[in-house]
Every structure is written in structure tokens, then in C-alpha cells.
């Protein structure tokens, strides 16, 4: 298996090794040490493959997360995570009475419907905005997740800090204490002027360039959300390095902040739409197993992928995409990108005029959670997706 992985960059073993390497670099929020380590890892891998690879750096405000929890009494604590852009409490915390009908000085309790606030380009959930309008001391937001996990929410990169601390918790919080209890919220940390970077690599060759893009940043370790796509992106880059094709690859930072890095690349270093042969946008959770709760409490990996997988492409590629992904649930019936607007960053590239264009993305119950670790995917899940994209690219 090791020999095959070394010789074939699109083998399941090689792809899964990259997923684990990516996850092992730490949390991947934009501008954090894990994000910086990812930049260095990608640059080294692409240069070894023969690419001219650079870091497209930009200044970026980074909130360094400290203690984030909720206290009842002296020794009863509940863990949370800030909603961006965080308003820190300081070491003394903020105290108030928990209420779903909060008034001034209370701690407002908000319960979000599943999926609220997790997408790109969407404003904050209205439930949170209504709670903030009541002038509370802080807001606790319950994120409903099918596996009971705390789910981080995306945010506009230029959003100012909230007027009061806004803390995310998992749905078990609803049974932790009753409304009316006095709670103290601690949300410590600080904002620094940091740096982030897209990774951009080029290999000159025949014809117009093929662009392959994927985000490289996200909440927590994001092994399935980001790692599966990054492994396939890197495998395709290594394969294309052995061909005569003209290639540009980009891994963009700032994804969890409304796709900031991808938009920056498209505006600056990307080839213009008329000068591009093909753009392949690899999105979230593209090669991940589905998960479920067994006996209502054990998070268990299922045999196949999630049911909600989307492959969208320009009309000229629909037939070849259907052949390339035959038998792969969700992907085997690609949609015409020119007839229905696709989700995520690929919609932005479409608006800019890139065509032909391929975009793929999938929903996942562990999306934006701390439990999104390497076992979310595996060699047998990764390789068919990579081979499908390889077949489409080879035919263009």
C-alpha cells in the first residue's frame, strides 16, 4: 500500500495520509498557528511537485480565544465557544439571569434552528439580532445539531465586535439549568492584527490554465469539511504536475469569514475568465462518511456518504461529469450550473464569468464541530471522488 501511495497521488492511501497530516497541524481558523502551519505544509508539498508556489499574504484581525465557559454557582461550569466577532468579558466575567425573554441586564437564551448561520454570505440569524436588541448583559446561543455537537457559525470578516458577549453552546445546555438562574459568562481573549495567506501555485504548460481551488481554513480541525477537499486538491495538483497542462492551484484562507481569501485571489492573482480553460472549485465535506447517533448517544460512522452531496457544472460538462461519477451517490446526477445557482464559493466564481466551471460540496452532521476529525473520511471514500474529477479534467 505504501508503494502505491507514493507512486499514485490519487490513491486512497495517499489522499488519506494528507487528510491526517492536515488535521494534525491543529485548528485551522484563519490567521491562527494551525493556519500558518498549513500554509507552510502546502507550499513545501507543491514545490516538491515542481510548482512555483507562493503565499499571497494579507493582514487579518485574529481573535485569540481564551477561556469560554458559563458558571452556575462556584463549581458548575459549561463549555462554550464565541460567536464572531467576539466581545470579551475580561477575567471577571459577566453575570445575569438566564431568560429566553431577556430584558436589560439579563443573559438572553436563544435556540437556533438546525443549520442557521453556518452558510456563506448570510447575515447573523435574526433570533440573535432580536435578543441583542433587548440590551442583555450577554447572549447564550444553543446550536441545534443532529449529533448533539456545538456548531460554530460563519461570519462576515469585517463585522465589528458584538455589543455584548455572544456564546455558542451545544443543545444539551437546555437541560443544564432552568431559566431564571443566575449565571456568569466568561469569554476571554484578545484581537490582534495578524496575517493570513492564500497558497497559490503555477505550472506553465500548453493552452489556457486549469484552475483548481479549495478553501484551507475553517473552524476547529475540520478534517472532513476541509481536509477531504484539500487532499483531493493536492492529489490532483501532483497528478497535473506530470502532464503538459497549464495549471494554477489555490488554497484560500478566510473561508469561515465569507470566503474572504477566495474572493481576494479571484480579484488579484487569478487568470481572467476569458483566459481560463476550466475552474474546478472543491468545497466542503466532498468525501465524507455519514454519521448517526446509535442508542441516542454514540456517534457512529455509517457505511456510505451523506445523502446531500452536490456536483454542479457548466452545461457542456454535465454528460462527462455524469459518466465520471457514475455510482457515486449525490454526484452521479450533476446539475447544470447555468440553470440553477450553486451553493458556496462556486457561485461567486460563476458570477465573475468563469466557464466552464465545476463545483462540488456536501452537507455533513459534523460540519463546523470539534468532532470533525480524520475518521470522518477514509481511503475508500476519498479515491472515487478524486478519480471522478481526474476523469473530467483529463477530458477537457
C-alpha positions in Angstrom: 0.0 0.0 0.0 2.8 2.4 0.8 4.4 1.9 -2.6 1.2 2.5 -4.4 0.5 5.7 -2.4 4.0 7.0 -3.2 3.6 6.3 -7.0 -0.1 7.3 -7.3 -1.0 10.7 -5.8 -4.7 9.9 -6.2 -4.7 6.5 -4.4 -6.9 6.4 -1.4 -3.9 5.8 0.9 -2.1 8.9 -0.4 -5.1 11.1 -0.1 -5.9 9.9 3.5 -2.3 10.5 4.6 -2.8 14.1 3.6 -6.1 14.4 5.5 -4.4 13.2 8.6 -1.4 15.5 8.1 -3.7 18.5 7.6 -5.7 17.7 10.8 -2.6 17.1 12.8 -1.5 20.7 12.1 -4.1 22.0 14.6 -7.1 24.1 14.4 -7.4 25.9 11.1 -9.2 29.2 11.9 -7.8 31.9 9.7 -4.6 33.5 11.0 -4.0 31.0 13.8 -0.8 29.0 14.2 -2.5 26.0 12.7 -3.4 28.0 9.6 0.1 29.3 9.3 1.5 25.7 9.6 -0.9 24.7 6.9 0.4 27.3 4.6 4.0 26.1 5.1 3.0 22.4 4.6 1.2 23.2 1.3 4.0 25.3 -0.1 6.5 22.6 0.6 4.3 19.9 -1.0 3.6 21.9 -4.1 7.3 22.9 -4.6 8.3 19.3 -4.3 5.8 18.5 -7.1 7.5 21.1 -9.3 5.2 24.1 -8.9 6.2 27.8 -8.5 4.3 28.2 -5.2 3.8 31.5 -3.2 1.9 32.7 -0.2 -0.5 35.5 -1.1 -0.4 37.2 2.3 -2.8 39.8 3.7 -3.4 41.5 7.1 -6.2 40.0 9.0 -7.6 40.6 12.5 -7.3 37.5 14.6 -9.1 36.9 17.9 -7.1 34.7 20.2 -9.6 32.6 22.0 -9.1 32.2 25.8 -11.4 30.7 28.4 -15.0 30.4 27.1 -17.5 29.0 29.6 -20.5 29.6 31.7 -20.6 29.2 35.5 -23.5 28.5 37.8 -22.5 28.9 41.4 -18.9 28.3 42.3 -18.0 25.0 40.7 -20.6 24.1 38.0 -19.2 25.1 34.5 -20.5 24.6 30.9 -18.1 24.9 27.9 -18.9 27.2 25.0 -17.3 29.0 22.0 -17.6 32.6 21.0 -19.6 33.8 18.0 -17.5 36.1 15.8 -16.6 38.9 16.1 -16.2 38.2 19.9 -16.7 40.7 22.6 -14.5 39.5 25.5 -15.8 39.7 29.1 -12.5 40.1 30.9 -11.4 37.8 33.7 -14.3 38.8 36.0 -17.0 37.6 33.6 -20.5 38.9 33.0 -23.4 37.9 35.4 -27.1 37.9 34.8 -30.3 36.0 35.0 -30.9 33.4 32.2 -34.1 34.2 30.2 -35.5 33.4 26.7 -37.4 36.6 27.1 -34.5 38.6 28.3 -34.6 42.3 29.2 -31.9 44.7 30.0 -29.1 43.2 32.1 -30.3 39.6 31.6 -28.5 36.8 29.9 -30.6 36.1 26.8 -31.1 32.5 25.8 -31.5 31.9 22.0 -32.2 28.5 20.4 -31.3 28.4 16.7 -32.9 26.0 14.2 -30.5 23.5 12.6 -28.2 24.9 10.1 -28.8 28.6 10.9 -25.8 30.8 10.5 -23.5 28.1 9.1 -23.5 29.2 5.4 -21.5 31.8 3.5 -22.7 35.3 2.8 -25.6 35.1 5.2 -26.2 37.7 7.9 -26.4 36.8 11.6 -29.5 34.7 12.5 -32.5 37.1 13.2 -33.0 35.3 16.6 -29.7 36.6 17.8 -30.3 40.1 16.5 -33.7 40.3 18.3 -32.0 39.2 21.5 -29.3 41.8 21.2 -32.0 44.5 20.7 -33.2 43.9 24.3 -29.9 45.2 25.7 -28.9 42.0 27.6 -25.7 41.5 29.5 -24.8 38.6 27.2 -26.4 36.1 24.8 -26.1 32.3 25.0 -26.9 30.7 21.7 -27.9 27.0 21.5 -26.8 25.4 18.2 -29.1 22.5 17.3 -27.1 19.7 15.7 -28.3 16.1 14.8 -25.4 14.6 16.8 -25.6 17.0 19.7 -22.4 18.9 18.9 -21.7 22.6 19.3 -21.6 24.1 15.9 -19.6 27.2 15.0 -21.1 29.9 12.8 -19.6 31.7 9.9 -19.3 35.5 10.0 -18.5 38.5 7.8 -14.8 39.3 8.1 -15.3 43.0 8.7 -18.0 42.6 11.3 -17.3 44.7 14.4 -17.4 43.0 17.9 -20.8 42.3 19.3 -22.0 44.9 21.8 -22.1 42.2 24.5 -20.6 38.6 24.6 -22.3 36.1 22.4 -21.5 32.5 23.3 -22.4 29.3 21.4 -23.2 26.1 23.2 -24.5 22.6 22.3 -28.1 21.6 22.7 -27.5 19.8 26.0 -27.3 23.2 27.6 -31.1 23.4 27.5 -31.2 20.7 30.3 -28.3 22.1 32.3 -30.0 24.8 34.3 -33.6 26.2 34.3 -34.4 29.7 33.2 -34.2 32.3 35.9 -30.9 31.0 37.3 -28.1 33.5 37.9 -25.1 32.7 35.6 -21.7 34.1 34.9 -20.3 34.1 31.4 -16.5 34.1 30.8 -15.4 34.8 27.3 -11.7 35.8 27.5 -9.4 36.6 24.6 -8.0 39.4 22.6 -7.9 40.7 19.0 -4.5 41.2 17.3 -3.6 42.4 13.9 -2.4 39.1 12.4 -1.5 37.7 9.0 -3.1 35.1 6.8 -2.3 33.7 3.4 -3.7 32.0 0.3 -1.4 29.4 -1.2 -1.1 29.9 -5.0 0.9 27.7 -7.3 1.5 27.7 -11.0 2.9 25.2 -13.5 3.3 26.6 -17.1 2.1 24.3 -19.9 0.1 24.0 -23.0 -3.1 26.0 -23.5 -5.1 28.2 -21.1 -4.7 27.4 -17.4 -6.9 25.0 -15.5 -7.7 26.5 -12.1 -8.3 24.2 -9.1 -9.4 25.9 -5.9 -10.3 24.8 -2.4 -10.5 26.6 1.0 -7.8 25.8 3.5 -9.2 27.4 6.7 -12.2 26.6 8.9 -13.5 26.0 12.4 -11.5 23.5 14.6 -9.7 20.6 12.9 -12.2 20.3 10.0 -10.7 17.1 8.7 -13.8 16.2 6.7 -15.1 19.6 5.9 -11.7 21.0 4.6 -9.3 18.0 4.8 -11.1 15.8 2.3 -11.1 18.5 -0.3 -7.6 19.6 0.4 -6.3 16.0 0.0 -8.1 15.7 -3.4 -6.9 19.2 -4.4 -3.3 18.3 -3.6 -3.6 14.9 -5.3 -4.9 16.5 -8.5 -2.1 19.1 -8.3 0.5 16.3 -8.1 -1.1 14.4 -11.0 -1.3 17.5 -13.2 2.4 18.3 -12.5 3.2 15.1 -14.5 1.2 16.3 -17.5 1.7 19.1 -20.2 -1.3 21.1 -18.9 -1.1 24.7 -17.8 -2.2 24.7 -14.1 -3.0 27.2 -11.4 -4.0 25.9 -7.9 -5.1 28.0 -5.0 -6.0 27.1 -1.4 -7.7 30.0 0.1 -7.7 31.3 3.7 -10.7 33.1 5.3 -13.3 30.7 4.2 -15.2 30.8 7.5 -15.3 34.5 7.1 -17.5 34.7 4.0 -14.8 33.2 1.7 -12.5 36.2 2.1 -9.3 34.7 0.7 -11.0 33.1 -2.3 -12.6 36.4 -3.3 -9.2 38.1 -2.9 -7.5 35.6 -5.2 -10.2 35.9 -7.8 -9.8 39.7 -7.8 -6.0 39.8 -8.0 -3.9 36.7 -9.0 -6.4 34.5 -10.8 -6.3 34.3 -14.6 -9.2 36.3 -16.1 -12.3 34.3 -17.2 -11.6 34.5 -21.0 -8.1 33.2 -20.3 -9.1 30.2 -18.2 -9.6 26.7 -19.6 -11.6 25.3 -16.6 -12.2 26.2 -13.0 -12.7 23.3 -10.5 -14.0 24.5 -7.1 -13.7 21.8 -4.4 -16.0 22.7 -1.4 -16.9 21.3 2.0 -17.3 17.7 3.0 -16.8 16.4 -0.5 -15.6 12.9 0.5 -17.0 12.2 4.0 -19.0 9.4 5.5 -22.4 10.0 7.1 -22.7 9.7 10.9 -25.6 9.0 13.2 -26.4 8.6 16.9 -26.8 5.0 17.9 -28.9 4.4 21.0 -29.3 8.1 21.2 -25.8 8.7 22.5 -23.0 7.0 20.5 -21.7 8.9 17.4 -21.3 6.2 14.8 -19.8 6.3 11.3 -22.1 4.8 8.6 -21.1 2.8 5.6 -21.7 5.5 2.9 -21.7 9.2 2.4 -24.2 11.8 3.4 -27.3 12.0 1.1 -26.9 15.7 0.5 -23.9 15.9 -2.0 -24.0 18.3 -4.9 -22.0 18.3 -8.1 -22.7 21.3 -10.3 -21.0 22.1 -13.6 -21.4 24.1 -16.8 -23.8 22.5 -19.2 -21.1 21.4 -21.6 -19.7 19.2 -18.8 -22.8 17.6 -17.4 -22.7 14.5 -19.6 -19.0 13.8 -18.9 -19.5 14.5 -15.2 -22.3 12.0 -15.0 -20.1 9.4 -16.6 -17.1 10.2 -14.3 -19.2 10.0 -11.1 -21.5 7.1 -12.1 -22.4 5.1 -9.0 -21.4 7.9 -6.5 -24.5 8.9 -4.5 -25.3 12.6 -4.9 -22.7 13.2 -7.6 -24.0 10.8 -10.2 -26.6 13.3 -11.3 -24.8 16.6 -11.8 -26.8 19.7 -12.1 -26.3 22.4 -14.8 -24.8 25.3 -13.1 -26.2 27.6 -15.8 -29.8 26.7 -14.8 -29.6 26.6 -11.1 -27.3 28.7 -8.9 -24.8 26.5 -6.9 -24.1 27.0 -3.2 -20.9 28.3 -1.6 -17.9 30.0 -3.2 -18.5 28.5 -6.7 -21.5 30.8 -7.0 -19.0 33.8 -6.7 -16.8 32.4 -9.4 -19.8 31.9 -11.6 -20.8 35.5 -11.1 -17.4 36.6 -12.2 -17.9 34.8 -15.5 -15.7 31.7 -15.2 -16.9 28.9 -17.5 -16.7 26.0 -17.9 -16.9 25.6 -14.1 -17.2 22.6 -11.8 -18.3 22.9 -8.2 -18.8 20.3 -5.5 -20.0 20.5 -1.9 -21.8 18.3 0.6 -23.6 18.8 3.9 -22.5 16.8 7.0 -23.7 16.4 10.5 -20.2 17.1 11.9 -19.8 20.3 9.9 -18.2 23.1 12.0 -17.9 20.9 15.1 -14.9 19.9 17.2 -15.7 16.2 16.3 -14.8 16.7 12.6 -11.6 14.5 12.8 -9.9 12.2 10.3 -12.2 9.3 10.9 -14.9 11.3 9.1 -13.3 10.2 5.9 -11.0 7.4 4.7 -9.2 5.9 1.6 -12.3 4.2 0.2 -14.3 7.4 0.4 -11.6 9.7 -1.0 -10.3 7.9 -4.0 -13.6 7.6 -6.1 -14.2 11.4 -5.8 -10.6 12.2 -6.8 -10.8 9.8 -9.8 -14.1 11.4 -10.9 -12.6 14.9 -11.0 -9.5 13.5 -12.7 -11.6 12.0 -15.5 -13.4 15.2 -16.1 -10.2 17.3 -16.2 -8.5 14.8 -18.5 -11.3 15.2 -21.0 -11.2 19.0 -21.2 
